[in-house]
Amino acid sequence: MALLFQPACLGKMKLKNRVIRSATFENMADADGSPDLEILNLYKELAEGELGLIITGAAYVNKEGQILPLQIGAHDDYVMAKWEATIKLMHSYGTKIAVQVAHAGRLINTRFMDRRHLLFPSKGAKYLRFSPVREMTKDQIYKTISDFANAAKRIKKTGFDAVQIHAAHGYLISSFLSPITNRRLDEWGGDRDGRSRFLLEIYKAMREAAGADFPILCKLSVDDFVEGGIVLEEIIPVIQKLFENGLNALEISGGEMFQMFFLRGKEKLNFDYFLDYVKYTFISKISGLKRKPIFFQEAYFLTYAKRIKQIVNMPLILSGGIRDFYVAEKIIASGLADFISLSRPLICEPGLPNRWQAGERHPSVCRSCNRCLYGLIKDNKKLKCYY
Ligand SMILES: Cc1cc2nc3c(=O)[nH]c(=O)nc-3n(C[C@H](O)[C@H](O)[C@H](O)COP(=O)(O)O)c2cc1C
């Protein structure tokens, strides 16, 4: 049997194989943040596709961190109870399910959300959009940490198998980590220890709330792809600290959400997309941000995984541009990552792992055109492959 389809442990959680659905925003919740029947149907299709673990799309830990109106929430016991049928169904397929917890910070979509000010580590920071931001007070910081911890407790109590912290893509936690966006002068900013304090305190509070045995994962930006931002060598000591404190696995990611514009296949840009591309490039220029060139290629974070594995001996989940079965198998065989995770390929082909397992091993049909993402952030549409 292919290594990809052999069982493996993630902390004390045993997965039936090494293929994970990377958190993918569904935009299918009810107004109160509870999962719609459409989510249950989507997850059923994914579980039939033979995934080891499904990570939900980002769930907000408090209303201030909600990015779009139809986002799932992890902020309320009533909402969490609505997941019970989905969890049961996933377990009947032998698929585990984790919730990704998040606070969107300045990425909250003000076209659809009524927000005057977006929470941000500090004023005066360079950032990639115009919306006015409000520097978080210390009380707000402590309150947010406890909201993450309460969400973890709720998630465990509801019967989920694990929780994942969203510390990537310019969301609030990664804004604290990045020297570009965190210009605070107090203990929550400054040097690396200060900038990583928010993530570490959130992790520790969640660990205390969920207990020593509950699997906690973290999706982390290991590169902002912007000069002066997060870079791998700077973030490795943070990974080391998380690992020493019992983090069960790290999923590697990077870049701002808007940089997904560049992490796309070679599809022709449609006009809307082109305009946003120009706008984004313009905003980067006037903010004085120098983007590092990034290109879409198969498994684009592989070299990062290799470097992290040299230094930290912890389970790694590799996401980003994996489309080919043989590449995925080689990654696992080489030990550079312990699990692979997929997002866009599972939007257009939820049964992909099943197909590979059955011996039909041609690559994913996903063209990485990003229209799925574009539909969400531009038009507030539900998750779908629009190709
Ligand atoms: C439509 C869409 C929604 C996404 N939603 C999330 C999310 O909620 N949380 C997250 O951490 N990443 C999210 N991502 C990023 C993916 O999880 C993944 O890291 C990225 O797409 C690269 O993997 P891929 O090449 O397999 O798509 C999203 C990506 C897409 C395209």
The ligand as an ORCA input file, in Angstrom:
! r2SCAN-3c Opt
* xyz 0 1
  C     -11.173     29.044     -1.097
  C     -10.077     28.958     -0.099
  C     -10.366     29.091      1.253
  C      -9.345     28.962      2.221
  N      -9.653     29.067      3.532
  C      -8.679     28.906      4.464
  C      -8.985     28.937      5.849
  O     -10.135     29.095      6.272
  N      -7.954     28.769      6.725
  C      -6.653     28.577      6.306
  O      -5.759     28.420      7.135
  N      -6.354     28.516      5.006
  C      -7.324     28.674      4.077
  N      -7.014     28.582      2.745
  C      -5.634     28.210      2.352
  C      -5.548     26.704      2.139
  O      -5.841     25.980      3.312
  C      -4.145     26.258      1.652
  O      -3.197     26.556      2.650
  C      -3.736     26.909      0.338
  O      -4.841     26.992     -0.549
  C      -2.638     26.095     -0.352
  O      -3.016     24.751     -0.523
  P      -3.560     24.171     -1.943
  O      -2.534     24.482     -2.966
  O      -3.758     22.700     -1.696
  O      -4.839     24.879     -2.237
  C      -8.019     28.704      1.793
  C      -7.744     28.580      0.430
  C      -8.749     28.690     -0.504
  C      -8.412     28.520     -1.964
*
